[in-house]
Amino acid sequence: MKKTVLSLSIAAALLSVTAQAATTVTIGTVNNGDMIIMQRLSKQFEKQHPDIKLDWVVLEENVLRQRLTTDIATKSGQFDVATIGAYEVPIWAKQGWLKPFENLSADYDVDDILQSVRNGLSYEGKLYALPFYSESSMLFYRTDLFKKAGIEMPTQPTWDQVKGWAGKLSDKDAGVYGICLRGKPGWGENVAFLSTMVHSYGGQWFDMKWQPTLDSPEWKAAVTDYVNLLNQYGPPGAASNGFNENLSLFASGKCAMWIDATVAAGLLFNPDKSQVADKVGFAQAPIGKTEKGSHWIWSWALAIPNSSDAQDAATQFITWATSKSYVELVGQQVGWTSVPPGTRRSTYENAKYTEAAPFAQPVLQAIESADPTHPTLNPSPYTGIQYVGIPEFQAIGTQVGQTIAAALAGQMSVDQALKGAQSSVSRTMRQAGYGK
């Protein structure tokens, strides 16, 4: 009896030592569907790595950005893994805030990651984040409603066509809205979408002297069409709808058209997630005057702040979550339409994926054809399509997004909104020393 008790005591002590030795990795991530899947499947990572415990902080996009930016700028070390994008990576890497990914294993196969995606997550030739998924933008539509209305969708529609279709397809009495678009304010929400629309209309954020151009005819035309479309044919409360809200609206059959991130395709074609999975069509993002800047390229990627005290464990988790084997795991356990898109060439060479996902090749085409180094019809000094690659843009974009949302909500006219935005952005750029 004494021997048994002693054995149990030793076992308990060993368990206690193991628990104490476990490294906690705190992950800050966005509440998008693919990240929710990652969180669920990460239990397998913890089984394979009993010495690592994962602590998840899952937040809405705008809130996440604020938390991560504050944490990394102040070096407080709250997060070991930061979910950030192609905008933050080169800016934060230049500041010395991120740990580079070097000497990755041959099994990881970094060369399998699409070149355009790697370029967006690099600074001075080094990778500072690994892509979890990448996306462009495209137009999703209800094939049944288009057929009923006698409308044939071209490979790449124009904004004039979209405006005409929205009126024909809107049936608010039946709870179907002609179009759904991002209205929620934020540089990564309504401004991300609006930037592509403005660029497509031939506009840009800044001229070659870094003077803002928000009071230009192109901005006025794009924002006026945007506000009119949503007010006339969009859902109520559009100024509160971001990516996730519109995804839910479309998946429940309430949107005839939706222009947004290509990553939504896997969710909309999944019958477990979408009531219209058998009625979804897709086309390239619409164009106005030009294809330049008409669709974005973005990566949600996993990075390690230099302030983290669990960098080795964080590296193990990130390389697991962005690996070929993770793609295979999602395909087997969740379904091939749900695998993280837009990151690896091998995903698009996998017959299981391409057969299950009719959108695979158009998404790849959109990602590879987006050119953030030449986003505008006329010469401009910046890189980035749905954002401007300067540190000040996070504040500028959020401020402009709030102003546009106010116009959408009817609190001011489009002219007033753009005049106010032009004034505030001009002041910010002067204070930051641009254009001198």
DALIN-V288448 format. One line per field, one symbol per residue. ss: DSSP state (A for helix, B for strand, O for the rest). A space follows every 10 residues. Layout:
ss: ???
This chain:
ss: OAAAAAAAAA AAAAAAAAAA AOBBBBBBBB OOAAAAAAAA AAAAAAAAOO OBBBBBBBBO AAAAAAAAAA AAAAOOOOOO BBBBBAAAAA AAAAOOOBOO BOOOOOOOOA AABOAAAAAA OBBOOBBOOB BBBBBOBBBB BBAAAAAAAO OOOOOBBBAA AAAAAAAAAO BAAAOBBOOB OOOOOOOOOA AAAAAAAAAA OOOOOBOOOO OBOOOOAAAA AAAAAAAAAA AAAOOOOAAA OOAAAAAAAA AOOOBOBBBB BOOAAAAAOO OOOOOOAAAB BBBBBBBOOO OOOOOOOBBB BBBOBOOOOO AAAAAAAAAA AOOAAAAAAA AAAOOAAAOO OOOBAAAAOO AAAAAAOOOA AAAAAAAAAO OOOOOOOOOO OOOOOOOOOO OOAAAAAAAA AAAAAAAAOO OOOAAAAAAA AAAAAAAAAA AOOOOO
